Amino acid sequence: MLIAAMILVSGLGLTAMAQETEPPAKKPAKRAVSSGRDPFRKYEAPRAVGKKSREESPIPTIQERITNYKAQKVAAMNARMPAPKPTTALLLSEIQVIGISRSPRGYAAIVEATPIKLTYVIYPGEPFFDGQLVAIEDNRLVFRRETVFSNGSRERSVEYKSLRQPAPVNSVTAAAPNPSVANAKP
């Protein structure tokens, strides 16, 4: 028994010495709450911050937009880059859809820029000053309009433009023939 007691005491001494020589274990780091909210307090809604003015930022005149377009075109040519599309100077409200046709590239739309009286052939993806052409359907165009506010926020919306209705002068030629005239004998 004496020998067993000696072995037991020496074994305990060795383990105690081994524990003292090991470096102290690191304490686990406290986990930080990322939301910043105490989970034991009742929820309080964040205070409403006074809304900034949601006025639309001023849109430059057509002449200013054309001047900016020409400067961008010259800069692109000097950098040996492709020139921007001329429609980037036009607002969506300044165009009228004249026609829609099928081309080897897909559907194409023929539009007229009303302030400068020029006609363009456009395809889906065509950029405008305040939006982009998204799709061409059988009888209308689908645009994504982007409104920029004075506080820097942006709002996107969808806008549709139908084909231009014929003018009264052209409506005579576009009207269907009169059936009573077609049945009359000379």
Residue frames as qw, qx, qy, qz and C-alpha x, y, z in Angstrom:
[[0.000, 0.885, 0.466, 0.000, 0.00, 0.00, 0.00],
 [0.331, -0.752, 0.106, 0.560, 2.81, 2.24, 0.68],
 [0.364, -0.099, 0.601, 0.705, 4.14, 1.76, -2.82],
 [0.153, 0.628, 0.679, 0.349, 0.71, 2.45, -4.34],
 [0.166, -0.912, -0.271, 0.260, 0.40, 5.62, -2.32],
 [0.378, -0.542, 0.322, 0.678, 3.85, 6.76, -3.50],
 [0.303, 0.201, 0.684, 0.632, 2.96, 6.16, -7.16],
 [0.017, 0.801, 0.586, 0.124, -0.33, 8.02, -6.76],
 [0.260, -0.864, -0.066, 0.426, 1.33, 11.01, -5.10],
 [0.374, -0.352, 0.479, 0.712, 4.14, 11.13, -7.68],
 [0.255, 0.435, 0.716, 0.482, 1.60, 10.93, -10.54],
 [0.058, -0.905, -0.419, 0.050, -0.40, 13.82, -9.12],
 [0.355, -0.724, 0.150, 0.572, 2.78, 15.81, -8.69],
 [0.393, -0.033, 0.610, 0.688, 3.79, 15.24, -12.29],
 [0.145, 0.661, 0.635, 0.372, 0.43, 16.36, -13.64],
 [0.205, -0.914, -0.235, 0.259, 0.45, 19.40, -11.41],
 [0.386, -0.534, 0.344, 0.669, 3.93, 20.32, -12.64],
 [0.338, 0.248, 0.684, 0.597, 2.87, 19.74, -16.28],
 [0.040, 0.841, 0.527, 0.117, -0.07, 22.07, -15.82],
 [0.287, -0.849, -0.010, 0.444, 2.16, 24.78, -14.41],
 [0.411, -0.309, 0.506, 0.693, 4.60, 24.58, -17.34],
 [0.301, 0.526, 0.669, 0.430, 1.90, 24.91, -20.02],
 [0.017, 0.120, 0.032, 0.992, 1.03, 28.45, -21.07],
 [0.306, 0.345, 0.616, -0.639, -2.26, 29.68, -19.69],
 [0.285, 0.459, 0.772, 0.334, -5.17, 29.00, -22.03],
 [0.036, -0.113, -0.162, -0.980, -6.66, 32.00, -23.83],
 [0.305, 0.404, 0.631, -0.588, -10.02, 33.14, -22.68],
 [0.324, 0.503, 0.694, 0.402, -12.67, 33.02, -25.40],
 [0.051, 0.034, 0.078, 0.995, -13.34, 36.46, -26.86],
 [0.311, 0.482, 0.579, -0.579, -16.69, 38.02, -26.13],
 [0.302, 0.423, 0.693, 0.500, -18.97, 38.08, -29.11],
 [0.043, 0.249, 0.073, -0.965, -19.91, 41.60, -30.12],
 [0.393, 0.623, 0.648, -0.192, -23.49, 42.37, -31.06],
 [0.352, 0.098, 0.444, 0.818, -23.34, 43.76, -34.58],
 [0.013, -0.718, -0.570, -0.400, -26.75, 45.43, -34.58],
 [0.138, 0.285, -0.268, 0.910, -25.86, 47.72, -31.71],
 [0.584, -0.438, -0.140, -0.669, -29.17, 46.97, -30.03],
 [0.199, -0.270, 0.819, -0.465, -29.46, 45.52, -26.52],
 [0.408, -0.151, -0.819, -0.373, -31.51, 42.31, -26.83],
 [0.282, -0.383, -0.792, 0.384, -32.89, 42.72, -23.30],
 [0.107, 0.346, 0.214, -0.907, -34.46, 46.13, -23.89],
 [0.500, 0.617, 0.568, -0.215, -37.81, 46.75, -25.51],
 [0.485, 0.283, 0.468, 0.683, -37.55, 47.62, -29.22],
 [0.069, 0.766, 0.176, -0.614, -37.68, 51.31, -30.03],
 [0.639, 0.642, 0.336, 0.259, -38.22, 52.37, -33.61],
 [0.500, -0.051, 0.073, 0.862, -35.49, 54.63, -34.99],
 [0.081, 0.701, 0.259, -0.659, -36.30, 58.29, -34.94],
 [0.565, 0.677, 0.403, 0.246, -37.52, 59.72, -38.21],
 [0.391, -0.303, 0.153, 0.856, -34.93, 62.03, -39.64],
 [0.328, 0.714, 0.145, -0.601, -36.31, 65.12, -41.32],
 [0.736, 0.396, 0.471, 0.283, -36.72, 64.31, -45.00],
 [0.245, -0.353, 0.307, 0.849, -34.53, 66.23, -47.34],
 [0.495, 0.543, 0.012, -0.678, -36.18, 68.03, -50.17],
 [0.599, 0.133, 0.755, 0.232, -37.20, 65.65, -52.94],
 [0.411, 0.789, -0.011, -0.457, -37.12, 68.20, -55.68],
 [0.863, 0.359, 0.219, 0.280, -35.94, 67.07, -59.08],
 [0.445, -0.449, 0.244, 0.736, -32.53, 68.36, -60.00],
 [0.386, 0.738, -0.021, -0.553, -32.69, 70.95, -62.77],
 [0.779, 0.271, 0.484, 0.293, -32.45, 69.56, -66.30],
 [0.224, -0.416, 0.311, 0.825, -30.14, 71.47, -68.64],
 [0.551, 0.612, 0.024, -0.567, -31.56, 73.02, -71.79],
 [0.905, 0.348, 0.235, 0.074, -31.32, 71.16, -75.10],
 [0.444, 0.827, -0.269, 0.215, -28.48, 73.42, -76.26],
 [0.321, -0.700, 0.598, -0.221, -26.46, 72.72, -73.10],
 [0.852, -0.089, 0.509, -0.080, -27.03, 68.97, -73.50],
 [0.796, 0.590, 0.055, 0.126, -25.97, 69.09, -77.16],
 [0.152, 0.856, -0.437, 0.231, -22.82, 71.04, -76.21],
 [0.576, -0.497, 0.624, -0.178, -21.99, 68.45, -73.53],
 [0.915, 0.217, 0.341, -0.016, -22.58, 65.65, -76.06],
 [0.607, 0.757, -0.169, 0.171, -20.20, 67.26, -78.57],
 [0.132, -0.772, 0.575, -0.236, -17.53, 67.64, -75.86],
 [0.770, -0.235, 0.577, -0.138, -17.94, 63.96, -74.89],
 [0.865, 0.476, 0.154, 0.028, -17.70, 62.95, -78.53],
 [0.367, 0.824, -0.375, 0.212, -14.45, 64.90, -79.05],
 [0.399, -0.619, 0.633, -0.239, -12.98, 63.47, -75.84],
 [0.883, 0.019, 0.459, -0.094, -13.91, 59.92, -76.93],
 [0.756, 0.643, -0.040, 0.111, -12.36, 60.43, -80.36],
 [0.106, 0.818, -0.509, 0.245, -9.13, 61.77, -78.82],
 [0.531, -0.425, 0.693, -0.239, -9.01, 58.74, -76.49],
 [0.339, 0.237, -0.820, -0.395, -9.70, 56.45, -79.49],
 [0.254, 0.197, 0.860, -0.395, -12.89, 55.20, -77.85],
 [0.062, 0.500, 0.750, 0.429, -16.30, 54.75, -79.48],
 [0.118, -0.227, 0.025, -0.966, -18.33, 57.95, -79.54],
 [0.257, 0.264, 0.745, -0.556, -21.46, 58.14, -77.35],
 [0.182, 0.526, 0.773, 0.305, -24.83, 57.77, -79.01],
 [0.002, -0.292, -0.118, -0.949, -26.50, 61.04, -80.04],
 [0.511, -0.576, -0.515, -0.377, -29.63, 60.05, -78.11],
 [0.558, -0.309, -0.520, 0.569, -27.75, 60.63, -74.83],
 [0.085, 0.003, -0.091, 0.992, -28.58, 64.33, -75.22],
 [0.415, -0.306, -0.436, -0.737, -32.35, 63.75, -75.53],
 [0.390, -0.084, 0.638, -0.659, -35.01, 63.47, -72.85],
 [0.166, 0.252, 0.950, 0.081, -37.65, 60.76, -73.08],
 [0.241, 0.706, 0.499, -0.440, -40.32, 63.44, -73.19],
 [0.141, 0.687, -0.284, -0.653, -38.66, 64.98, -76.28],
 [0.007, -0.190, 0.869, 0.458, -39.08, 61.98, -78.58],
 [0.742, 0.236, 0.172, -0.604, -42.00, 60.65, -80.60],
 [0.508, -0.074, 0.838, 0.188, -42.23, 57.12, -81.95],
 [0.433, 0.434, -0.334, -0.716, -42.75, 57.25, -85.71],
 [0.864, 0.189, -0.330, -0.330, -42.54, 53.56, -86.46],
 [0.615, -0.426, 0.661, -0.061, -41.36, 50.11, -85.45],
 [0.746, 0.482, -0.377, -0.264, -39.71, 47.71, -87.87],
 [0.929, -0.228, 0.265, 0.120, -37.96, 44.36, -87.96],
 [0.315, 0.820, -0.473, -0.063, -34.27, 44.40, -88.86],
 [0.781, 0.222, -0.565, 0.148, -31.47, 41.81, -88.93],
 [0.172, 0.298, -0.642, 0.685, -30.47, 43.01, -85.44],
 [0.080, -0.426, -0.819, 0.375, -34.02, 42.50, -84.11],
 [0.055, 0.864, 0.497, 0.068, -36.74, 45.07, -83.64],
 [0.346, 0.012, -0.008, 0.938, -35.80, 48.68, -84.35],
 [0.035, 0.821, 0.510, -0.252, -37.76, 51.85, -83.62],
 [0.331, 0.423, 0.208, 0.818, -37.76, 55.04, -85.62],
 [0.268, -0.757, -0.447, 0.393, -38.08, 58.06, -83.37],
 [0.284, 0.709, 0.127, 0.633, -38.09, 61.79, -83.95],
 [0.391, -0.329, -0.376, 0.773, -36.41, 64.25, -81.62],
 [0.106, 0.847, 0.511, 0.102, -39.04, 66.99, -81.54],
 [0.202, -0.881, -0.016, 0.427, -36.88, 69.96, -80.42],
 [0.192, -0.568, 0.535, 0.595, -34.28, 69.51, -83.16],
 [0.753, 0.490, 0.038, -0.437, -36.45, 67.76, -85.79],
 [0.227, 0.503, -0.817, -0.168, -34.03, 64.87, -86.38],
 [0.934, -0.053, -0.064, -0.349, -34.95, 61.22, -86.84],
 [0.085, -0.538, 0.832, -0.106, -33.01, 58.30, -85.33],
 [0.846, -0.036, -0.486, -0.216, -33.20, 54.51, -85.57],
 [0.278, -0.564, 0.631, -0.454, -32.83, 53.06, -82.08],
 [0.688, 0.002, -0.724, -0.055, -32.46, 49.57, -80.64],
 [0.743, -0.634, -0.199, -0.082, -33.04, 48.12, -77.13],
 [0.752, -0.314, -0.101, 0.570, -30.36, 49.31, -74.71],
 [0.333, 0.590, 0.124, 0.725, -30.11, 52.75, -76.32],
 [0.355, -0.417, -0.461, 0.698, -29.24, 55.37, -73.65],
 [0.022, 0.810, 0.314, 0.495, -31.08, 58.67, -73.23],
 [0.077, 0.542, -0.359, 0.756, -30.39, 61.63, -70.94],
 [0.467, -0.316, 0.460, -0.686, -32.96, 60.52, -68.37],
 [0.850, -0.014, 0.411, -0.329, -33.39, 56.83, -69.13],
 [0.104, -0.333, 0.868, 0.353, -32.83, 53.88, -71.40],
 [0.741, 0.154, -0.312, -0.575, -34.81, 51.94, -74.01],
 [0.516, -0.279, 0.777, -0.228, -35.51, 48.52, -72.51],
 [0.437, 0.193, 0.867, 0.144, -37.70, 46.77, -75.09],
 [0.325, 0.213, -0.350, -0.852, -39.50, 47.26, -78.37],
 [0.463, 0.267, 0.809, -0.246, -42.92, 45.66, -78.59],
 [0.374, 0.442, 0.709, 0.402, -45.29, 45.44, -81.57],
 [0.071, 0.797, 0.387, 0.458, -46.92, 48.82, -81.04],
 [0.320, -0.932, 0.048, -0.162, -45.00, 50.55, -78.24],
 [0.515, 0.463, -0.530, 0.490, -41.58, 51.14, -76.68],
 [0.722, -0.640, -0.253, 0.068, -40.69, 50.37, -73.06],
 [0.307, 0.672, -0.345, 0.579, -38.30, 52.77, -71.32],
 [0.642, -0.482, -0.434, 0.409, -36.67, 52.80, -67.88],
 [0.052, 0.851, 0.001, 0.522, -36.80, 56.39, -66.67],
 [0.637, -0.254, -0.424, 0.592, -34.34, 57.53, -63.98],
 [0.118, -0.908, -0.139, -0.377, -35.23, 60.64, -62.02],
 [0.572, 0.033, -0.412, 0.708, -32.41, 62.31, -60.09],
 [0.314, -0.886, -0.337, -0.056, -33.36, 64.45, -57.11],
 [0.126, 0.869, -0.254, 0.405, -31.47, 67.43, -55.71],
 [0.601, -0.651, 0.426, -0.182, -30.41, 65.45, -52.62],
 [0.053, 0.522, -0.834, -0.170, -28.66, 62.88, -54.83],
 [0.560, 0.081, 0.796, -0.215, -31.23, 60.08, -54.56],
 [0.239, 0.184, -0.678, -0.670, -32.46, 58.34, -57.69],
 [0.624, 0.217, 0.581, -0.475, -35.81, 56.87, -58.56],
 [0.019, 0.133, -0.822, -0.554, -36.45, 54.46, -61.43],
 [0.596, 0.357, 0.470, -0.545, -39.78, 53.94, -63.14],
 [0.401, 0.177, 0.791, 0.427, -41.13, 52.32, -66.30],
 [0.324, 0.566, 0.047, -0.757, -42.55, 54.45, -69.10],
 [0.553, 0.325, 0.725, 0.250, -44.34, 53.34, -72.27],
 [0.176, 0.514, -0.203, -0.814, -44.46, 55.28, -75.54],
 [0.663, 0.431, 0.610, -0.058, -46.98, 54.32, -78.20],
 [0.438, 0.264, 0.502, 0.697, -46.76, 54.97, -81.91],
 [0.070, 0.291, 0.046, -0.953, -47.49, 58.53, -82.97],
 [0.454, 0.585, 0.640, -0.205, -51.05, 58.97, -84.18],
 [0.417, 0.345, 0.461, 0.703, -51.35, 60.21, -87.78],
 [0.014, 0.286, 0.113, -0.951, -51.88, 63.94, -88.21],
 [0.519, 0.555, 0.448, -0.471, -55.27, 65.10, -89.61],
 [0.402, 0.664, -0.401, -0.487, -53.67, 65.75, -93.02],
 [0.145, 0.334, -0.920, -0.145, -52.25, 62.22, -93.14],
 [0.443, 0.113, 0.784, -0.420, -55.38, 60.62, -91.72],
 [0.674, 0.492, -0.022, -0.551, -57.14, 60.98, -95.09],
 [0.532, 0.481, -0.674, -0.179, -54.59, 58.70, -96.73],
 [0.014, 0.227, -0.923, 0.311, -54.46, 56.38, -93.73],
 [0.615, 0.094, 0.409, -0.668, -58.26, 55.97, -93.52],
 [0.431, 0.137, 0.881, 0.135, -59.90, 52.83, -94.86],
 [0.109, -0.082, -0.547, -0.826, -61.66, 53.21, -98.23],
 [0.523, 0.112, 0.299, -0.790, -65.35, 53.99, -98.12],
 [0.363, 0.106, 0.922, 0.085, -67.29, 50.77, -98.85],
 [0.466, 0.691, 0.443, -0.332, -70.16, 52.67, -100.54],
 [0.256, 0.782, -0.365, -0.436, -67.72, 54.17, -103.07],
 [0.172, -0.344, 0.895, 0.226, -66.13, 50.78, -103.74],
 [0.401, 0.321, 0.855, -0.070, -69.55, 49.19, -104.53],
 [0.395, 0.726, 0.148, -0.543, -70.76, 52.03, -106.78],
 [0.672, 0.271, 0.540, 0.429, -70.69, 51.38, -110.50],
 [0.124, -0.402, 0.174, 0.890, -69.48, 54.14, -112.85]]
